[in-house]
């Protein structure tokens, strides 16, 4: 099976791979609220970008 190439145009695939390789329940939240908010924003942008590409 060959992976489609279109996701690379929708999201930054290397960064997405780094973010999604660990289980969510193994994460430790950043100490500051600003850093937690930034993480939530970044993780929310990935699926939105993929859905828009479809």
C-alpha positions in Angstrom: 0.0 0.0 0.0 1.3 3.4 -0.9 0.5 6.4 1.3 -1.1 9.4 -0.6 1.0 12.5 -1.0 -1.8 15.0 -0.4 -1.4 15.2 3.4 2.0 16.8 2.9 0.4 19.7 1.2 -2.2 20.1 4.0 0.0 19.9 7.1 3.6 19.9 8.1 4.0 16.1 8.0 7.3 15.8 9.9 6.0 17.9 12.8 2.6 16.1 12.8 4.5 12.8 13.0 6.5 14.0 16.0 3.4 15.2 17.8 1.4 12.1 17.1 3.9 9.4 17.8 3.3 9.3 21.6 0.1 8.3 23.3 -1.9 11.3 24.6 -2.1 9.8 28.1 1.7 9.7 28.4 2.1 13.5 28.0 3.0 15.8 30.7 1.3 19.2 30.4 3.5 22.3 30.2 3.7 24.2 33.4 2.4 27.6 32.2 -1.1 28.2 31.0 0.3 30.0 27.9 2.2 26.9 26.9 -0.8 24.7 27.5 -2.9 27.0 25.3 -0.3 27.0 22.5 -0.2 23.1 22.6 -4.0 22.9 22.4 -4.0 25.3 19.4 -1.3 23.4 17.6 -2.9 20.0 18.2 -6.3 21.4 17.1 -4.9 22.8 13.8 -3.7 19.4 12.5 -7.1 17.8 12.1 -8.7 21.0 10.8 -6.0 21.2 8.1 -6.6 17.6 7.1 -10.4 18.0 6.9 -10.0 21.1 4.8 -7.7 19.3 2.4 -10.3 16.6 1.9 
